[in-house]
Amino acid sequence: MTGLGVCWYGLCIFILFCGFAVASIAPQSWLGAQLRTVFGALGFAYSVMIAMSFVEPFLVKRGFVFAYRPGPVQDPDESTEVATKDVEPA
């Protein structure tokens, strides 16, 4: 994971914690009243995850790198070198 990826996923968690804090800081507000219920908290978490999952591919297409993906592993036996010792001349 890159440093930008740590910042991005940290931002996602920060948004979730800020939203959940509203339930105890301002329980009389509309969002606080929604987040005090289990389904309201789950709905908020899903909404944040869905929003971030739509923004992330947009940023990846613009060149941001959040995580490196390893390439395919090549067997050492399957080398691409051309064998020259056992070839008979034509």
N, CA, C and O atoms as CSV, one atom per row, in Angstrom:
chain,resi,resn,atom,element,x,y,z
A,1,MET,N,N,0.853,-1.159,0.000
A,1,MET,CA,C,0.000,0.000,0.000
A,1,MET,C,C,0.910,1.237,0.000
A,1,MET,O,O,1.944,1.272,0.668
A,2,THR,N,N,0.506,2.211,-0.744
A,2,THR,CA,C,1.286,3.440,-0.837
A,2,THR,C,C,0.878,4.402,0.281
A,2,THR,O,O,-0.100,4.169,0.991
A,3,GLY,N,N,1.633,5.469,0.421
A,3,GLY,CA,C,1.291,6.486,1.408
A,3,GLY,C,C,-0.037,7.153,1.093
A,3,GLY,O,O,-0.805,7.491,1.994
A,4,LEU,N,N,-0.299,7.339,-0.196
A,4,LEU,CA,C,-1.576,7.919,-0.602
A,4,LEU,C,C,-2.729,6.974,-0.252
A,4,LEU,O,O,-3.809,7.424,0.130
A,5,GLY,N,N,-2.500,5.678,-0.383
A,5,GLY,CA,C,-3.525,4.709,-0.019
A,5,GLY,C,C,-3.827,4.737,1.472
A,5,GLY,O,O,-4.983,4.638,1.882
A,6,VAL,N,N,-2.779,4.873,2.281
A,6,VAL,CA,C,-2.987,4.972,3.734
A,6,VAL,C,C,-3.799,6.225,4.057
A,6,VAL,O,O,-4.700,6.183,4.894
A,7,CYS,N,N,-3.483,7.336,3.397
A,7,CYS,CA,C,-4.247,8.571,3.616
A,7,CYS,C,C,-5.695,8.418,3.165
A,7,CYS,O,O,-6.609,8.885,3.845
A,8,TRP,N,N,-5.909,7.767,2.028
A,8,TRP,CA,C,-7.267,7.601,1.495
A,8,TRP,C,C,-8.123,6.749,2.434
A,8,TRP,O,O,-9.245,7.126,2.775
A,9,TYR,N,N,-7.582,5.594,2.850
A,9,TYR,CA,C,-8.360,4.718,3.723
A,9,TYR,C,C,-8.474,5.299,5.127
A,9,TYR,O,O,-9.451,5.045,5.833
A,10,GLY,N,N,-7.468,6.082,5.532
A,10,GLY,CA,C,-7.580,6.803,6.800
A,10,GLY,C,C,-8.682,7.850,6.752
A,10,GLY,O,O,-9.394,8.052,7.736
A,11,LEU,N,N,-8.826,8.525,5.598
A,11,LEU,CA,C,-9.910,9.490,5.420
A,11,LEU,C,C,-11.275,8.800,5.503
A,11,LEU,O,O,-12.210,9.339,6.094
A,12,CYS,N,N,-11.385,7.619,4.914
A,12,CYS,CA,C,-12.651,6.867,4.993
A,12,CYS,C,C,-13.007,6.558,6.447
A,12,CYS,O,O,-14.152,6.731,6.864
A,13,ILE,N,N,-12.023,6.104,7.208
A,13,ILE,CA,C,-12.269,5.773,8.612
A,13,ILE,C,C,-12.576,7.027,9.412
A,13,ILE,O,O,-13.430,7.005,10.298
A,14,PHE,N,N,-11.882,8.130,9.104
A,14,PHE,CA,C,-12.140,9.398,9.790
A,14,PHE,C,C,-13.573,9.865,9.555
A,14,PHE,O,O,-14.234,10.319,10.488
A,15,ILE,N,N,-14.057,9.759,8.325
A,15,ILE,CA,C,-15.438,10.151,8.013
A,15,ILE,C,C,-16.426,9.275,8.783
A,15,ILE,O,O,-17.427,9.769,9.301
A,16,LEU,N,N,-16.140,7.971,8.854
A,16,LEU,CA,C,-17.024,7.083,9.612
A,16,LEU,C,C,-17.053,7.451,11.093
A,16,LEU,O,O,-18.123,7.529,11.697
A,17,PHE,N,N,-15.869,7.679,11.678
A,17,PHE,CA,C,-15.823,8.026,13.096
A,17,PHE,C,C,-16.500,9.370,13.374
A,17,PHE,O,O,-17.175,9.521,14.392
A,18,CYS,N,N,-16.326,10.335,12.488
A,18,CYS,CA,C,-16.995,11.628,12.670
A,18,CYS,C,C,-18.510,11.471,12.603
A,18,CYS,O,O,-19.241,12.085,13.380
A,19,GLY,N,N,-18.966,10.657,11.685
A,19,GLY,CA,C,-20.408,10.427,11.591
A,19,GLY,C,C,-20.959,9.725,12.815
A,19,GLY,O,O,-22.026,10.079,13.315
A,20,PHE,N,N,-20.224,8.720,13.300
A,20,PHE,CA,C,-20.681,8.005,14.490
A,20,PHE,C,C,-20.595,8.873,15.737
A,20,PHE,O,O,-21.354,8.667,16.684
A,21,ALA,N,N,-19.688,9.833,15.754
A,21,ALA,CA,C,-19.576,10.734,16.900
A,21,ALA,C,C,-20.778,11.657,16.997
A,21,ALA,O,O,-21.120,12.110,18.090
A,22,VAL,N,N,-21.419,11.941,15.887
A,22,VAL,CA,C,-22.606,12.800,15.901
A,22,VAL,C,C,-23.702,12.176,16.763
A,22,VAL,O,O,-24.492,12.895,17.376
A,23,ALA,N,N,-23.755,10.853,16.813
A,23,ALA,CA,C,-24.784,10.183,17.604
A,23,ALA,C,C,-24.655,10.500,19.087
A,23,ALA,O,O,-25.658,10.533,19.799
A,24,SER,N,N,-23.430,10.735,19.565
A,24,SER,CA,C,-23.281,11.061,20.984
A,24,SER,C,C,-23.103,12.553,21.229
A,24,SER,O,O,-23.433,13.044,22.309
A,25,ILE,N,N,-22.580,13.288,20.233
A,25,ILE,CA,C,-22.381,14.731,20.416
A,25,ILE,C,C,-23.697,15.490,20.237
A,25,ILE,O,O,-24.021,16.372,21.033
A,26,ALA,N,N,-24.441,15.152,19.206
A,26,ALA,CA,C,-25.703,15.846,18.922
A,26,ALA,C,C,-26.798,14.816,18.651
A,26,ALA,O,O,-27.234,14.667,17.510
A,27,PRO,N,N,-27.249,14.104,19.688
A,27,PRO,CA,C,-28.271,13.069,19.456
A,27,PRO,C,C,-29.633,13.632,19.058
A,27,PRO,O,O,-30.469,12.893,18.538
A,28,GLN,N,N,-29.879,14.938,19.294
A,28,GLN,CA,C,-31.169,15.528,18.938
A,28,GLN,C,C,-31.244,15.916,17.468
A,28,GLN,O,O,-32.331,16.191,16.959
A,29,SER,N,N,-30.093,15.944,16.767
A,29,SER,CA,C,-30.113,16.283,15.339
A,29,SER,C,C,-30.664,15.098,14.543
A,29,SER,O,O,-30.796,13.986,15.055
A,30,TRP,N,N,-30.982,15.373,13.272
A,30,TRP,CA,C,-31.541,14.315,12.436
A,30,TRP,C,C,-30.529,13.189,12.235
A,30,TRP,O,O,-30.870,12.015,12.378
A,31,LEU,N,N,-29.282,13.544,11.903
A,31,LEU,CA,C,-28.257,12.514,11.691
A,31,LEU,C,C,-27.955,11.766,12.977
A,31,LEU,O,O,-27.775,10.549,12.958
A,32,GLY,N,N,-27.899,12.487,14.102
A,32,GLY,CA,C,-27.653,11.832,15.387
A,32,GLY,C,C,-28.762,10.850,15.741
A,32,GLY,O,O,-28.496,9.763,16.254
A,33,ALA,N,N,-30.001,11.233,15.467
A,33,ALA,CA,C,-31.125,10.336,15.751
A,33,ALA,C,C,-31.081,9.104,14.855
A,33,ALA,O,O,-31.428,8.005,15.288
A,34,GLN,N,N,-30.655,9.285,13.604
A,34,GLN,CA,C,-30.557,8.142,12.698
A,34,GLN,C,C,-29.435,7.195,13.121
A,34,GLN,O,O,-29.593,5.975,13.081
A,35,LEU,N,N,-28.306,7.768,13.527
A,35,LEU,CA,C,-27.141,6.948,13.849
A,35,LEU,C,C,-27.256,6.264,15.204
A,35,LEU,O,O,-26.453,5.384,15.512
A,36,ARG,N,N,-28.218,6.640,16.009
A,36,ARG,CA,C,-28.397,5.971,17.304
A,36,ARG,C,C,-29.059,4.611,17.144
A,36,ARG,O,O,-29.038,3.801,18.071
A,37,THR,N,N,-29.641,4.350,15.991
A,37,THR,CA,C,-30.234,3.034,15.748
A,37,THR,C,C,-29.217,2.162,15.007
A,37,THR,O,O,-28.324,2.675,14.333
A,38,VAL,N,N,-29.358,0.865,15.135
A,38,VAL,CA,C,-28.421,-0.061,14.494
A,38,VAL,C,C,-28.516,0.041,12.978
A,38,VAL,O,O,-27.495,0.106,12.292
A,39,PHE,N,N,-29.731,0.057,12.456
A,39,PHE,CA,C,-29.897,0.111,11.009
A,39,PHE,C,C,-29.479,1.468,10.438
A,39,PHE,O,O,-29.003,1.546,9.306
A,40,GLY,N,N,-29.655,2.523,11.212
A,40,GLY,CA,C,-29.194,3.832,10.768
A,40,GLY,C,C,-27.675,3.894,10.696
A,40,GLY,O,O,-27.116,4.470,9.763
A,41,ALA,N,N,-27.007,3.300,11.684
A,41,ALA,CA,C,-25.544,3.271,11.678
A,41,ALA,C,C,-25.025,2.410,10.539
A,41,ALA,O,O,-24.049,2.773,9.883
A,42,LEU,N,N,-25.665,1.276,10.297
A,42,LEU,CA,C,-25.257,0.423,9.174
A,42,LEU,C,C,-25.505,1.134,7.844
A,42,LEU,O,O,-24.680,1.057,6.933
A,43,GLY,N,N,-26.623,1.815,7.735
A,43,GLY,CA,C,-26.917,2.552,6.509
A,43,GLY,C,C,-25.907,3.659,6.264
A,43,GLY,O,O,-25.495,3.885,5.126
A,44,PHE,N,N,-25.502,4.356,7.330
A,44,PHE,CA,C,-24.494,5.399,7.182
A,44,PHE,C,C,-23.159,4.788,6.744
A,44,PHE,O,O,-22.505,5.314,5.843
A,45,ALA,N,N,-22.757,3.695,7.368
A,45,ALA,CA,C,-21.493,3.053,7.012
A,45,ALA,C,C,-21.520,2.580,5.563
A,45,ALA,O,O,-20.546,2.766,4.835
A,46,TYR,N,N,-22.620,1.975,5.140
A,46,TYR,CA,C,-22.738,1.528,3.744
A,46,TYR,C,C,-22.733,2.718,2.785
A,46,TYR,O,O,-22.149,2.642,1.704
A,47,SER,N,N,-23.372,3.801,3.172
A,47,SER,CA,C,-23.392,4.986,2.302
A,47,SER,C,C,-21.992,5.558,2.107
A,47,SER,O,O,-21.616,5.930,0.995
A,48,VAL,N,N,-21.227,5.626,3.190
A,48,VAL,CA,C,-19.858,6.133,3.083
A,48,VAL,C,C,-19.019,5.188,2.228
A,48,VAL,O,O,-18.254,5.641,1.376
A,49,MET,N,N,-19.152,3.884,2.446
A,49,MET,CA,C,-18.369,2.920,1.663
A,49,MET,C,C,-18.736,2.965,0.181
A,49,MET,O,O,-17.862,2.873,-0.681
A,50,ILE,N,N,-20.010,3.104,-0.108
A,50,ILE,CA,C,-20.434,3.168,-1.512
A,50,ILE,C,C,-19.923,4.450,-2.165
A,50,ILE,O,O,-19.452,4.425,-3.303
A,51,ALA,N,N,-20.016,5.566,-1.449
A,51,ALA,CA,C,-19.532,6.834,-2.005
A,51,ALA,C,C,-18.031,6.769,-2.270
A,51,ALA,O,O,-17.565,7.211,-3.320
A,52,MET,N,N,-17.275,6.218,-1.324
A,52,MET,CA,C,-15.825,6.130,-1.509
A,52,MET,C,C,-15.459,5.136,-2.612
A,52,MET,O,O,-14.464,5.323,-3.312
A,53,SER,N,N,-16.258,4.086,-2.767
A,53,SER,CA,C,-15.946,3.114,-3.817
A,53,SER,C,C,-16.272,3.657,-5.212
A,53,SER,O,O,-15.753,3.148,-6.205
A,54,PHE,N,N,-17.124,4.682,-5.298
A,54,PHE,CA,C,-17.352,5.335,-6.585
A,54,PHE,C,C,-16.281,6.377,-6.888
A,54,PHE,O,O,-15.941,6.600,-8.050
A,55,VAL,N,N,-15.750,7.012,-5.853
A,55,VAL,CA,C,-14.734,8.042,-6.048
A,55,VAL,C,C,-13.369,7.414,-6.339
A,55,VAL,O,O,-12.603,7.953,-7.138
A,56,GLU,N,N,-13.057,6.290,-5.705
A,56,GLU,CA,C,-11.731,5.685,-5.856
A,56,GLU,C,C,-11.390,5.307,-7.298
A,56,GLU,O,O,-10.299,5.661,-7.745
A,57,PRO,N,N,-12.242,4.614,-8.058
A,57,PRO,CA,C,-11.887,4.319,-9.451
A,57,PRO,C,C,-11.717,5.579,-10.294
A,57,PRO,O,O,-10.898,5.608,-11.212
A,58,PHE,N,N,-12.486,6.615,-9.986
A,58,PHE,CA,C,-12.336,7.887,-10.687
A,58,PHE,C,C,-10.931,8.449,-10.464
A,58,PHE,O,O,-10.300,8.943,-11.398
A,59,LEU,N,N,-10.449,8.371,-9.234
A,59,LEU,CA,C,-9.109,8.865,-8.926
A,59,LEU,C,C,-8.026,7.965,-9.520
A,59,LEU,O,O,-6.988,8.455,-9.965
A,60,VAL,N,N,-8.265,6.651,-9.530
A,60,VAL,CA,C,-7.279,5.715,-10.104
A,60,VAL,C,C,-7.126,5.988,-11.603
A,60,VAL,O,O,-6.014,5.925,-12.126
A,61,LYS,N,N,-8.219,6.287,-12.295
A,61,LYS,CA,C,-8.136,6.605,-13.722
A,61,LYS,C,C,-7.379,7.904,-13.965
A,61,LYS,O,O,-6.827,8.109,-15.046
A,62,ARG,N,N,-7.350,8.780,-12.967
A,62,ARG,CA,C,-6.622,10.044,-13.087
A,62,ARG,C,C,-5.145,9.890,-12.722
A,62,ARG,O,O,-4.393,10.862,-12.793
A,63,GLY,N,N,-4.713,8.671,-12.328
A,63,GLY,CA,C,-3.298,8.427,-12.073
A,63,GLY,C,C,-2.906,8.265,-10.620
A,63,GLY,O,O,-1.723,8.083,-10.331
A,64,PHE,N,N,-3.841,8.323,-9.700
A,64,PHE,CA,C,-3.509,8.121,-8.296
A,64,PHE,C,C,-3.288,6.630,-8.048
A,64,PHE,O,O,-4.028,5.796,-8.569
A,65,VAL,N,N,-2.282,6.300,-7.260
A,65,VAL,CA,C,-1.961,4.899,-6.949
A,65,VAL,C,C,-2.168,4.701,-5.453
A,65,VAL,O,O,-1.446,5.276,-4.638
A,66,PHE,N,N,-3.156,3.886,-5.098
A,66,PHE,CA,C,-3.458,3.628,-3.689
A,66,PHE,C,C,-2.799,2.351,-3.190
A,66,PHE,O,O,-2.464,2.254,-2.010
A,67,ALA,N,N,-2.609,1.381,-4.059
A,67,ALA,CA,C,-1.978,0.124,-3.662
A,67,ALA,C,C,-1.327,-0.493,-4.889
A,67,ALA,O,O,-1.821,-0.376,-6.011
A,68,TYR,N,N,-0.211,-1.150,-4.641
A,68,TYR,CA,C,0.466,-1.871,-5.713
A,68,TYR,C,C,-0.061,-3.299,-5.748
A,68,TYR,O,O,-0.223,-3.938,-4.709
A,69,ARG,N,N,-0.324,-3.787,-6.942
A,69,ARG,CA,C,-0.776,-5.163,-7.092
A,69,ARG,C,C,0.373,-5.984,-7.655
A,69,ARG,O,O,0.966,-5.608,-8.667
A,70,PRO,N,N,0.691,-7.092,-7.015
A,70,PRO,CA,C,1.807,-7.896,-7.526
A,70,PRO,C,C,1.464,-8.529,-8.869
A,70,PRO,O,O,0.320,-8.909,-9.117
A,71,GLY,N,N,2.462,-8.634,-9.722
A,71,GLY,CA,C,2.259,-9.243,-11.029
A,71,GLY,C,C,2.247,-10.757,-10.929
A,71,GLY,O,O,2.438,-11.306,-9.843
A,72,PRO,N,N,2.026,-11.439,-12.039
A,72,PRO,CA,C,2.004,-12.895,-12.008
A,72,PRO,C,C,3.402,-13.448,-11.714
A,72,PRO,O,O,4.412,-12.884,-12.134
A,73,VAL,N,N,3.433,-14.540,-10.999
A,73,VAL,CA,C,4.697,-15.177,-10.646
A,73,VAL,C,C,5.094,-16.108,-11.776
A,73,VAL,O,O,4.292,-16.924,-12.228
A,74,GLN,N,N,6.343,-15.984,-12.235
A,74,GLN,CA,C,6.824,-16.827,-13.332
A,74,GLN,C,C,7.687,-17.938,-12.758
A,74,GLN,O,O,8.557,-17.695,-11.921
A,75,ASP,N,N,7.442,-19.142,-13.209
A,75,ASP,CA,C,8.238,-20.290,-12.791
A,75,ASP,C,C,9.652,-20.156,-13.342
A,75,ASP,O,O,9.819,-19.757,-14.494
A,76,PRO,N,N,10.671,-20.478,-12.554
A,76,PRO,CA,C,12.024,-20.411,-13.106
A,76,PRO,C,C,12.261,-21.468,-14.187
A,76,PRO,O,O,13.142,-21.297,-15.030
A,77,ASP,N,N,11.488,-22.555,-14.174
A,77,ASP,CA,C,11.649,-23.607,-15.193
A,77,ASP,C,C,11.102,-23.158,-16.542
A,77,ASP,O,O,11.551,-23.640,-17.581
A,78,GLU,N,N,10.155,-22.257,-16.537
A,78,GLU,CA,C,9.543,-21.798,-17.778
A,78,GLU,C,C,10.234,-20.541,-18.280
A,78,GLU,O,O,9.598,-19.500,-18.449
A,79,SER,N,N,11.526,-20.639,-18.515
A,79,SER,CA,C,12.265,-19.469,-18.980
A,79,SER,C,C,11.998,-19.250,-20.465
A,79,SER,O,O,11.638,-20.174,-21.195
A,80,THR,N,N,12.182,-18.031,-20.882
A,80,THR,CA,C,11.916,-17.691,-22.279
A,80,THR,C,C,13.189,-17.731,-23.123
A,80,THR,O,O,13.183,-17.312,-24.281
A,81,GLU,N,N,14.282,-18.237,-22.543
A,81,GLU,CA,C,15.527,-18.315,-23.285
A,81,GLU,C,C,15.436,-19.419,-24.341
A,81,GLU,O,O,14.731,-20.412,-24.161
A,82,VAL,N,N,16.154,-19.229,-25.430
A,82,VAL,CA,C,16.157,-20.207,-26.507
A,82,VAL,C,C,17.305,-21.206,-26.222
A,82,VAL,O,O,18.441,-20.813,-25.956
A,83,ALA,N,N,16.974,-22.482,-26.286
A,83,ALA,CA,C,17.993,-23.507,-26.070
A,83,ALA,C,C,18.892,-23.591,-27.307
A,83,ALA,O,O,18.405,-23.631,-28.437
A,84,THR,N,N,20.208,-23.618,-27.079
A,84,THR,CA,C,21.148,-23.658,-28.220
A,84,THR,C,C,22.032,-24.893,-28.211
A,84,THR,O,O,22.652,-25.197,-29.230
A,85,LYS,N,N,22.114,-25.615,-27.103
A,85,LYS,CA,C,23.053,-26.740,-27.015
A,85,LYS,C,C,22.555,-27.989,-27.748
A,85,LYS,O,O,23.341,-28.648,-28.428
A,86,ASP,N,N,21.280,-28.323,-27.626
A,86,ASP,CA,C,20.772,-29.573,-28.160
A,86,ASP,C,C,20.144,-29.414,-29.535
A,86,ASP,O,O,19.406,-30.293,-29.980
A,87,VAL,N,N,20.415,-28.346,-30.191
A,87,VAL,CA,C,19.821,-28.113,-31.508
A,87,VAL,C,C,20.776,-28.625,-32.568
A,87,VAL,O,O,21.949,-28.252,-32.591
A,88,GLU,N,N,20.262,-29.499,-33.462
A,88,GLU,CA,C,21.094,-30.017,-34.563
A,88,GLU,C,C,21.076,-29.025,-35.715
A,88,GLU,O,O,20.039,-28.435,-36.018
A,89,PRO,N,N,22.223,-28.844,-36.355
A,89,PRO,CA,C,22.239,-27.927,-37.501
A,89,PRO,C,C,21.402,-28.471,-38.647
A,89,PRO,O,O,21.327,-29.684,-38.842
A,90,ALA,N,N,20.791,-27.609,-39.383
A,90,ALA,CA,C,19.919,-28.027,-40.466
A,90,ALA,C,C,20.668,-28.317,-41.735
A,90,ALA,O,O,20.060,-28.682,-42.741
